[in-house]
Amino acid sequence: MSRPPLDPRTRQFADRPTWRRIAASYLLVAAIPLALLAIHQPLAVAAMLVALGTLVTGGRHAYRLVQCVRNCTRITFELFGGTEITVRQPPADDVCC
């Protein structure tokens, strides 16, 4: 028994890629060599994953610090419990002497 042709409206084509599909395909392409490397050198892969996690975490903290300085126009460091150092940007309309 033959099957009727599929309705073109119900088929999903790759002619409309989404960012999620693009990211998933790149991750899949990167995962294959990483899996092969993990089989042969597991310590190197563990070190790479730790380094990647450190970079992501450090990047997030740096982004938050930049946003805080941009919003508050100053940053305060506390040294040894009682000493504070404040670094502040002067307003743009101040005239320097």
SEMAR-556643 format. One record per residue (C-alpha): residue number from 1; residue in three letters; x negated, y, z negated. Coordinates in nm, 4 decimals. Example, Ala and Ser with C-alpha at 12.3 -4.5 7.8 and 13.67 -1.06 7.14 Angstrom:
<nodes>
   num   residuo         xx         yy         zz
     1       ALA    -1.2300    -0.4500    -0.7800
     2       SER    -1.3670    -0.1060    -0.7140
</nodes>
This chain:
<nodes>
   num   residuo         xx         yy         zz
     1       MET     0.0000     0.0000     0.0000
     2       SER    -0.1429     0.3336     0.0976
     3       ARG    -0.1585     0.6291    -0.1364
     4       PRO    -0.0272     0.9702    -0.0372
     5       PRO    -0.2835     1.2461     0.0102
     6       LEU    -0.3646     1.4529    -0.2958
     7       ASP    -0.2092     1.7925    -0.3276
     8       PRO    -0.4834     2.0538    -0.2774
     9       ARG    -0.3364     2.2701    -0.5513
    10       THR    -0.3965     2.0038    -0.8159
    11       ARG    -0.7564     1.9226    -0.7199
    12       GLN    -1.0362     2.1073    -0.8933
    13       PHE    -1.3168     2.2152    -0.6696
    14       ALA    -1.6569     2.3556    -0.7494
    15       ASP    -1.5803     2.6614    -0.5399
    16       ARG    -1.4758     2.8504    -0.8539
    17       PRO    -1.7635     2.8036    -1.0959
    18       THR    -1.7236     2.9346    -1.4479
    19       TRP    -2.0009     3.0418    -1.6812
    20       ARG    -1.9303     2.7400    -1.8984
    21       ARG    -1.9776     2.5021    -1.6038
    22       ILE    -2.2952     2.6776    -1.4960
    23       ALA    -2.4421     2.6630    -1.8472
    24       ALA    -2.3445     2.2980    -1.8833
    25       SER    -2.5123     2.2059    -1.5563
    26       TYR    -2.8347     2.3862    -1.6498
    27       LEU    -2.8353     2.2206    -1.9919
    28       LEU    -2.7861     1.8817    -1.8313
    29       VAL    -3.0725     1.9409    -1.5896
    30       ALA    -3.2982     2.0470    -1.8793
    31       ALA    -3.1869     1.7586    -2.1008
    32       ILE    -3.3124     1.4849    -1.8680
    33       PRO    -3.6848     1.5775    -1.8798
    34       LEU    -3.6515     1.6585    -2.2500
    35       ALA    -3.5080     1.3114    -2.3155
    36       LEU    -3.7931     1.1512    -2.1240
    37       LEU    -4.0445     1.3575    -2.3195
    38       ALA    -3.8726     1.2650    -2.6477
    39       ILE    -3.9181     0.8975    -2.5691
    40       HIS    -4.2903     0.9297    -2.5073
    41       GLN    -4.3890     1.2101    -2.7466
    42       PRO    -4.1325     1.2512    -3.0241
    43       LEU    -4.3540     1.4736    -3.2413
    44       ALA    -4.4040     1.7222    -2.9597
    45       VAL    -4.0281     1.7421    -2.9026
    46       ALA    -3.9653     1.7862    -3.2751
    47       ALA    -4.2183     2.0704    -3.2839
    48       MET    -4.0534     2.2313    -2.9796
    49       LEU    -3.7083     2.2114    -3.1396
    50       VAL    -3.8364     2.3642    -3.4637
    51       ALA    -4.0053     2.6441    -3.2665
    52       LEU    -3.6871     2.7063    -3.0665
    53       GLY    -3.4780     2.7208    -3.3832
    54       THR    -3.7257     2.9629    -3.5383
    55       LEU    -3.7157     3.1864    -3.2306
    56       VAL    -3.3357     3.1903    -3.2235
    57       THR    -3.3105     3.2672    -3.5953
    58       GLY    -3.5817     3.5333    -3.5757
    59       GLY    -3.4130     3.6899    -3.2742
    60       ARG    -3.0817     3.7128    -3.4558
    61       HIS    -3.2432     3.8758    -3.7588
    62       ALA    -3.4354     4.1201    -3.5399
    63       TYR    -3.1150     4.2111    -3.3530
    64       ARG    -2.9328     4.2767    -3.6815
    65       LEU    -3.2243     4.4878    -3.8055
    66       VAL    -3.2249     4.6967    -3.4872
    67       GLN    -2.8477     4.7481    -3.5124
    68       CYS    -2.8808     4.8504    -3.8765
    69       VAL    -3.1554     5.1026    -3.7988
    70       ARG    -2.9569     5.2344    -3.5027
    71       ASN    -2.6404     5.2815    -3.7117
    72       CYS    -2.7992     5.4135    -4.0325
    73       THR    -3.1029     5.5884    -3.8737
    74       ARG    -3.3189     5.4680    -4.1634
    75       ILE    -3.4502     5.1537    -4.3268
    76       THR    -3.5639     5.1019    -4.6852
    77       PHE    -3.8185     4.8443    -4.7986
    78       GLU    -3.8381     4.7469    -5.1636
    79       LEU    -4.1896     4.6687    -5.2836
    80       PHE    -4.2718     4.4936    -5.6107
    81       GLY    -3.9296     4.5466    -5.7633
    82       GLY    -3.9552     4.9172    -5.8446
    83       THR    -4.1089     5.0929    -5.5462
    84       GLU    -3.9054     5.1765    -5.2393
    85       ILE    -4.0292     5.3027    -4.9041
    86       THR    -3.7759     5.4638    -4.6712
    87       VAL    -3.8508     5.5083    -4.3031
    88       ARG    -3.6139     5.7512    -4.1357
    89       GLN    -3.5737     5.8956    -3.7908
    90       PRO    -3.5418     6.2726    -3.7919
    91       PRO    -3.2262     6.4056    -3.6255
    92       ALA    -3.2740     6.5041    -3.2632
    93       ASP    -3.1611     6.8627    -3.3215
    94       ASP    -3.4287     6.9399    -3.5862
    95       VAL    -3.7105     7.1624    -3.4702
    96       CYS    -4.0551     7.0477    -3.5766
    97       CYS    -4.2926     7.3180    -3.6997
</nodes>
